[in-house]
Amino acid sequence: MAVTQLRKEYEIILEGSEEILKIDAGGWPYVPSIENNPLVMVRVIDYLVEFPSVSRIIFNQRRNFTYSEKQTGWLQEIARFYEHLVKQKRLLSVGDINNGLQDMGGKYAEIQYLVFNLLRSDPIGAFVEARRLVREASIRLKRIQDRNQLHSEKKYLKFLTYFRDNLSRAQLIYLVKNQLAGYKIGSRTIYKELFRPIISPNFMLTRLMREIPLDGEFIDGYTVGDNSINILKTEHTIKLLYHIVPPELKVSEDEYELIDLARTVLAEHRPRDEEFLEPERMRRTFFNIGKDLLLELAQNKGLDLDYNRIKKLTKILVRYTIGFGMIEVLLEDPRVQDITINSPIGQTPIFIVHADHGECVTNIIPTVEDSEGWATKLRLLSARPLDEANPVLDTELEIPGVRARVAAITNPLNPFGLAFALRRHREKPWTLPLFMQNKMISPLGAGLLSFFIDGAASILVAGTRSSGKTSLLGGFLVEIMRRYRIVSLEDTLELPTKALRDLGYNIQSMKVRSALTTGGTEIGADEGIRTSLRMGDSSLIVGEIRSAEAKALFEAMRIGALANVVAGTIHGDSPYGVFDRIVNDLGVPKTSFKATDIIVITNPVRSADGLKSFRRVQCITEVRKHWVDDPLREGGFVDLMKYNPQTDTLEPTDALINGESEIIKRIAGNIPEWSGDWDGIWENILLRTKMKETLVEYANRELNFDILEAGFTVQSNDIFHQISEKVKEETGVLDNKKIFFEWEEWLKRELRKRKFK
């Protein structure tokens, strides 16, 4: 961003190809409102005459008042017309009309008033007045007999007609042409309807449209904390508008001043780079400092603010000093799944993907200063570069109660500078019962996957971006018994390892170098996998298989170095697509690929109108081992379950129903009770299915959806295994009916306990 200082009151800021006129109105005795104050409109017209390429106007007076490109464009037309009449003198010099009008005394004064005063302060009034004067002059012209007077009157009428006709072509006049009956010169009512600036605190660089659009049709509305959110349908776009009003737009003038003063003080105490390596501690420290500072400033100014109000103001202060501003506000909404910030920054709003309403455009437009600040903080938090040599940065962002994956790109990959994409992670881990509730997977599909995870199968979850791969992988973690150790391996920490540790899991997360990053101090993913093999017997969960780590992983699986479940995600839209990616793109030998037992494909399914999409598991496919070259042609892929779009559910195939799964038989072969007993195996899968289905039924019946969350689901799985062991000891067999009965009795008791707590 280049800044050219012109004089104290204003400056021209260059943002990409945009020129922005920023006016310091701090010393003005009135609010800098184009719509309310004709003096402000006059000053703006004069500025636009001098700077005709300005596309946006920002006034700064404790708050920022931003007028959009469209609104500025209306005034640009008026400024060009004014310059044409006065500055360039193209009209007034033609035919010596100037001298002719001066001879007419009052009529020349009328033109001076029209051009020099009214056109700049009230262009709509100027048009109305010109129209009136044309009518009057036309009537007078018919009565004039004197030849000299007739000549002057014609020149006068010619000028007025030219003025009226050219002004009528201006967009500002065109928009209100049908509303001018009874218009009173000097009225600002129409301007208030047309000019609606984005008003934001001056500590908040982001532009935010506070007012709801006049053509907005209400679809949904809710609050998240102190944020007010409305979902609106507007006339000229198929995308819904996600309109959010954060608490920073609801504070008083005195509170604005407090935050601004505190922000200035804190700016002198910029965190050291090493402090960014401990973001939670840094945020806690700055929160405490900011709180004390605001309290002291409030007392000095004689403001009586209670403790809770000070805390809310401190949260805003931290958000706009060491935080990520409006990004944090969006991430606070659990229904926001994805955030996209495109380049050139400042020219387009932020876009989101909403859990209930799909893709939406927001009322938030970030600035170049925003983006540069975010990029700097992401570099410090991740200890990874983002520059011309490394134009891609993959990392994670964690703020209180929220985690998100962040991808940032810059030059030369992105010729227009910085751009960002964020994926919000659910605060609590996903579970298979939650996926059932959302219809992503059927009960039998959940029961079958639970069986595979307990059976230490190797599973790949594949799909496109935003298909729910990582979420489903997180659901697998909840199915692993807490008695087993888990090692997770990721280049960007997305899996809910912290939440699982809090639930008592023995889990170790490892962070490795991103496949898109060269150099640095982080170790590569392939070395990370080899290291995990030296950390003892454990389940291995790989966040995403991208490059060189694939060979190390599949080699370890092939030689049996991993005795427990191995699972990971990979991009691919079909089992063969996964094979092609792993073998042909990543160079894994075909014999090593055969170490894969199960491939789960999950992808979005669109509605018929194309406006909505739903995540669905589309198939659960086993990889057989008796093929040589092409698993698709040689029968190496066998679908056990397949998505039926007509019933919108995942259904079993004949191969599963008829007991033809080699993977299930292999798992059963290691368990004496099931060896050679297909019916016993199938009943165990159905038992798991019934238990998860029952959890969902009870949750909907009791309206207690907390029992679908990870805490209760893990407890339920533990009880299932304990009851199974107890029943086997008592009866000598795994009596599925007895196991389910005792498990359901436990469930009823637990729900009663929770109900009366």
Secondary structure by P-SEA (a helix, b strand, c coil): cbbbbccccbbbbbcccbbbbbbccccccccccccccaaaaaaaaaaaaacccccbbbbbccbbbbbcaaaaaaaaaaaaaaaacccccccccccaaaaaaaaaaaaaaaaaaaccccccccaaaaaaaaaaaaaaaaaaaaacccaaaaaaaaaaaaaaaaaaaaaaacaaaaaccccccccccccaaaaaacccccccccccccccccccccccccccccccccbbbbbbccccccccccccccccccccaaaaaaaaaaaaaaaaacccaaaaacaaaaaaaaaaaaaaaaaaaaaaacccccaaaaaaaaaaaaaaaaccaaaaaaaacccccbbbbbcccccccbbbbbcccccccccccccaaaaaaaaaaaaaaacccccccccccccccccccbbbbbbbbccccccccccbbbbbcccccccaaaaaaaccccaaaaaaaaaaaaabbbbbbbbccccaaaaaaaaaaaaccccbbbbbbbcccccaaaaaaaaccbbbbbbcccccccccccccaaaaaaaaaaccbbbbbbccccccaaaaaaaaaaacccccbbbbccccccaaaaaaaacccccccccccccccbbbbbbbbbcccccbbbbbbccbbbbbccccccccccccccccccccccccbbbbcccccccccaaaaaaaaacccccccaaaaaaaaaaaaaaaaaaaaaaaaacccccccaaaaaaaaaaaaaaaaaaaaaccccaaaaaaaaaaaaaaaaaaaaaac
